[in-house]
């Protein structure tokens, strides 16, 4: 019933009726039993059969296997199940072509955090974002070295390099904060709605940060990489503003405009004496 749905999800009857209209608009049919006064799905299948090309099949299977194997999604079993279903739908000829290609293709991403630990938490955050519902949370802040009780307004979730993050306006701090999902606990919904700041944009929020920590000062970075590793550095897009220039001696000049340089430290140190920071002075001192 509508009352059962509203109680289970934690929203009003009005919201349930709005959600039912959304389901209809999305082509997901349901029916109403006037005697029992209950709603039920008329078709348990989410998607109709689709026609995929060989290239599309390979791309989807590779993506699903990668997500399942390396835990980018919090529910790897769902990704593996989707891959299995997709394989079962493919014609014998297409499956015969995909199999050898997939067996000969490996994906080895950079180390990431274990997303299975947030399998139940991430959908709660995304549901609050979808419904524009405030959350009361506790956050284990490594920067402030304490657990902080917060009331937040979710703005977006993002998988960035090593794990999942929630970008949310913190009513406690009066600003947008980047919160590592794995450090969020004791989440509960507050019966209070909000609007996302129309001026918020993740790219603008991060600015020219090297990764995620946007410093207060912008620096012009210039690093000289020795000949032996110049090509390795040049072929990777490390930052959206980077420019690279080979020198007559075979070395490479790497330049970028970066908001804060503290995040660059480990990257530079990883190249040892093959990287020489020419500017700014702030990064030189850190190194």
C-alpha distance (Angstrom), angle and dihedral (degrees) to the residues before:
residue distance angle dihedral
X1 . . .
X2 3.77 . .
X3 3.81 89.8 .
X4 3.82 90.9 52.0
X5 3.79 91.6 49.1
X6 3.80 93.1 46.7
X7 3.81 92.1 49.4
X8 3.80 94.5 46.4
X9 3.80 95.5 47.8
X10 3.79 95.3 36.9
X11 3.80 99.5 -123.1
X12 3.80 138.3 109.9
X13 3.83 126.9 -84.6
X14 3.79 87.8 -112.2
X15 3.79 90.7 58.3
X16 3.83 90.8 50.6
X17 3.80 91.5 54.4
X18 3.81 89.9 48.4
X19 3.82 89.8 50.7
X20 3.81 90.8 50.4
X21 3.80 89.2 54.2
X22 3.81 88.8 50.4
X23 3.80 90.7 53.1
X24 3.80 90.6 52.4
X25 3.80 92.0 48.5
X26 3.82 89.7 50.7
X27 3.81 91.2 54.1
X28 3.83 95.7 -108.7
X29 3.82 103.9 132.8
X30 3.81 126.9 -149.3
X31 3.79 135.5 172.4
X32 3.80 135.3 -142.0
X33 3.83 122.5 -135.1
X34 3.79 104.7 -146.0
X35 3.81 93.1 -163.7
X36 3.80 97.0 49.7
X37 3.83 91.2 28.4
X38 3.80 89.4 -137.1
X39 3.80 134.3 133.2
X40 3.79 123.8 -135.1
X41 3.80 137.8 172.8
X42 3.80 114.7 -99.9
X43 3.80 93.7 -158.7
X44 3.82 121.5 32.2
X45 3.81 92.0 -162.6
X46 3.78 114.9 93.0
X47 3.78 100.7 -159.5
X48 3.80 134.1 33.1
X49 3.83 119.3 -126.8
X50 3.79 112.3 -73.1
X51 3.78 132.9 -158.7
X52 3.79 113.6 -127.3
X53 3.77 129.8 -173.1
X54 3.80 120.6 -131.2
X55 3.82 91.0 -103.3
X56 3.81 92.1 48.6
X57 3.80 91.1 49.5
X58 3.79 92.7 50.9
X59 3.82 91.9 47.5
X60 3.81 93.3 50.6
X61 3.80 95.0 43.5
X62 3.79 92.3 47.8
X63 3.79 90.9 48.1
X64 3.80 93.4 47.9
X65 3.80 92.7 47.9
X66 3.79 91.5 48.0
X67 3.81 92.1 50.4
X68 3.79 91.5 47.6
X69 3.80 96.4 45.1
X70 3.79 99.7 44.8
X71 3.79 100.9 34.6
X72 3.78 99.7 -122.0
X73 3.81 87.7 143.9
X74 3.80 117.8 55.5
X75 3.81 90.7 -129.0
X76 3.83 107.3 51.7
X77 3.80 90.8 168.3
X78 3.81 89.1 64.4
X79 3.81 91.1 51.0
X80 3.80 91.2 48.9
X81 3.81 91.1 47.4
X82 3.81 90.6 50.9
X83 3.81 90.7 51.2
X84 3.81 91.4 49.5
X85 3.82 92.0 50.1
X86 3.79 91.3 47.8
X87 3.79 91.7 51.3
X88 3.82 90.2 49.7
X89 3.82 90.5 54.9
X90 3.79 96.5 51.3
X91 3.80 121.1 102.2
X92 3.78 114.3 -110.1
X93 3.80 92.9 -109.2
X94 3.81 94.3 51.2
X95 3.80 92.4 43.9
X96 3.81 89.6 49.9
X97 3.81 89.5 54.9
X98 3.80 94.6 44.7
X99 3.78 96.7 48.2
X100 3.83 99.8 65.5
X101 3.81 91.9 41.4
X102 3.80 92.8 51.9
X103 3.80 92.4 45.1
X104 3.79 89.4 54.0
X105 3.81 95.0 46.6
X106 3.80 123.8 84.1
X107 3.80 129.3 -176.8
X108 3.80 117.6 -159.6
X109 3.82 109.8 178.3
X110 3.77 126.3 -173.3
X111 3.82 114.9 -81.7
X112 3.81 112.9 -75.7
X113 3.78 135.3 -174.8
X114 3.80 120.9 -94.6
X115 3.82 104.0 -89.0
X116 3.81 92.7 -170.6
X117 3.81 88.3 78.1
X118 3.81 89.7 66.9
X119 3.82 97.2 40.9
X120 3.82 92.2 118.9
X121 3.80 97.2 32.8
X122 3.80 102.7 53.8
X123 3.84 95.0 57.3
X124 3.83 88.8 51.5
X125 3.79 90.9 54.2
X126 3.80 92.2 45.9
X127 3.82 91.2 48.3
X128 3.80 90.4 52.5
X129 3.80 89.0 49.4
X130 3.80 91.3 50.2
X131 3.81 92.6 49.0
X132 3.81 94.5 38.3
X133 3.81 90.8 -125.1
X134 3.81 121.7 156.4
X135 3.79 119.5 -122.7
X136 3.77 134.1 -148.1
X137 3.81 109.6 -146.2
X138 3.78 143.7 161.6
X139 3.79 115.8 -129.3
X140 3.79 127.4 -161.0
X141 3.80 99.4 -141.6
X142 3.79 112.4 -160.4
X143 3.80 89.5 -172.3
X144 3.81 95.4 53.6
X145 3.81 92.0 32.2
X146 3.79 95.1 -134.5
X147 3.80 142.1 82.8
X148 3.79 109.5 -96.4
X149 3.83 124.7 -158.5
X150 3.79 107.5 -140.3
X151 3.79 142.4 176.3
X152 3.78 108.4 -145.5
X153 3.79 140.0 -176.0
X154 3.84 107.9 -147.0
X155 3.81 113.2 -130.0
X156 3.82 101.7 172.7
X157 3.80 144.5 -29.0
X158 3.79 121.1 -130.6
X159 3.78 138.6 179.6
X160 3.78 105.5 -137.0
X161 3.81 123.1 -177.9
X162 3.82 99.4 -64.1
X163 3.81 107.0 19.7
X164 3.80 151.7 -29.3
X165 3.81 123.5 -50.9
X166 3.78 134.8 -170.8
X167 3.79 115.7 -144.9
X168 3.78 106.8 -158.2
X169 3.77 141.5 155.6
X170 3.78 107.4 -108.9
X171 3.79 112.8 -146.1
X172 3.80 85.6 -164.2
X173 3.82 93.8 58.4
X174 3.84 97.6 26.7
X175 3.80 92.2 -130.6
X176 3.81 143.0 76.2
X177 3.81 112.7 -81.1
X178 3.81 132.7 -167.0
X179 3.81 106.5 -131.6
X180 3.81 124.2 -169.6
X181 3.81 103.3 -129.6
X182 3.82 92.7 -143.3
X183 3.82 88.8 62.1
X184 3.82 95.0 53.4
X185 3.82 118.7 99.4
X186 3.82 142.3 162.9
X187 3.81 94.4 35.5
X188 3.80 118.3 -175.3
X189 3.78 132.2 167.3
X190 3.80 120.3 -114.3
X191 3.84 115.7 -148.1
X192 3.78 90.8 -123.7
X193 3.78 127.5 102.4
X194 3.80 129.1 -147.8
X195 3.78 142.8 -174.7
X196 3.77 124.8 -121.6
X197 3.79 112.0 -118.4
X198 3.83 102.9 -100.9
X199 3.79 88.2 -142.9
X200 3.81 93.4 59.7
X201 3.77 116.6 111.3
X202 3.80 123.6 163.4
X203 3.80 93.6 -138.3
X204 3.80 90.9 51.0
X205 3.80 91.4 45.5
X206 3.81 92.6 53.6
X207 3.78 92.0 40.9
X208 3.79 112.0 176.0
X209 3.79 94.9 -25.7
X210 3.79 113.0 149.8
X211 3.79 88.4 -126.6
X212 3.81 117.9 -25.7
X213 3.80 110.8 -37.7
X214 3.79 107.6 88.4
X215 3.78 110.3 -156.9
X216 3.78 124.1 -149.0
X217 3.80 93.7 -118.1
X218 3.79 129.9 56.9
X219 3.79 117.0 -136.4
X220 3.77 133.7 -165.1
X221 3.79 103.4 -132.9
X222 3.79 121.8 -156.3
X223 3.82 119.9 177.8
X224 3.79 128.4 173.7
X225 3.81 115.0 -145.3
X226 3.78 117.8 -162.6
X227 3.78 122.6 -115.1
X228 3.82 96.1 -100.1
X229 3.81 94.7 63.2
X230 3.80 101.1 23.9
X231 3.81 94.4 103.7
X232 3.82 92.6 47.7
X233 3.80 90.7 55.2
X234 3.78 96.1 41.8
X235 3.81 96.8 53.5
X236 3.85 94.8 58.3
X237 3.80 124.9 76.9
X238 3.81 99.0 -134.3
X239 3.80 98.6 165.1
X240 3.78 136.2 11.8
X241 3.83 93.1 -120.7
X242 3.80 99.1 43.7
X243 3.78 123.9 131.8
X244 3.78 124.7 -175.9
X245 3.79 130.7 -161.0
X246 3.79 128.3 -175.1
X247 3.79 115.7 -136.5
X248 3.83 127.7 -143.6
X249 3.82 90.6 -103.7
X250 3.83 91.6 55.7
X251 3.80 96.0 -104.2
X252 3.80 121.4 128.2
X253 3.79 128.6 -127.8
X254 3.82 111.6 -147.7
X255 3.81 116.5 -163.2
X256 3.81 132.0 -179.6
X257 3.81 142.4 154.6
X258 3.81 105.9 -122.0
X259 3.82 132.5 -179.2
X260 3.79 99.8 -136.8
X261 3.81 125.6 -10.3
X262 3.81 104.0 -142.4
X263 3.83 91.9 96.8
X264 3.82 90.5 54.8
X265 3.79 94.5 61.3
X266 3.81 99.8 87.3
X267 3.80 91.0 43.0
X268 3.80 92.0 55.1
X269 3.81 94.1 42.5
X270 3.79 89.5 52.1
X271 3.82 88.9 70.6
X272 3.80 93.6 51.9
X273 3.78 115.3 -164.5
X274 3.80 90.5 -10.2
X275 3.84 90.0 80.2
X276 3.80 123.2 63.1
X277 3.81 118.6 -173.2
X278 3.79 107.8 -141.4
X279 3.81 94.4 176.4
X280 2.99 155.1 49.7
X281 3.78 106.4 36.8
X282 3.83 90.3 -140.6
X283 3.81 92.1 62.9
X284 3.79 91.7 42.9
X285 3.80 89.9 56.6
X286 3.80 92.3 48.7
X287 3.80 91.3 51.5
